[in-house]
Amino acid sequence: MNAAKLFVLLTISTARSEQERDEITSLYLDHIQHKLDAATDKWWVENEMTNEKIENMLNSHYRTPTTTNL
């Protein structure tokens, strides 16, 4: 177990009630969400994304066609 995982476990283990544990968990999840949002925003800008590009990706088929000769 790395230091970050140990820190999270030790921090949560200090909670004296379920409410406190939930508050700590909420803070941790908010932090993760913030990092994810920042990474997504960076990706969006770097790849010059638009809603049209996203829509095209959603409507595209990227799988290799399979043969139906069974």
ABEGO torsion letter per residue (X at the ends): XBAAAAAAAAAAAABABAAAAAAAAAAAAAAAAAAAAAAAAAAAAAAGBBAAAAAAAAABBABBBBBABX
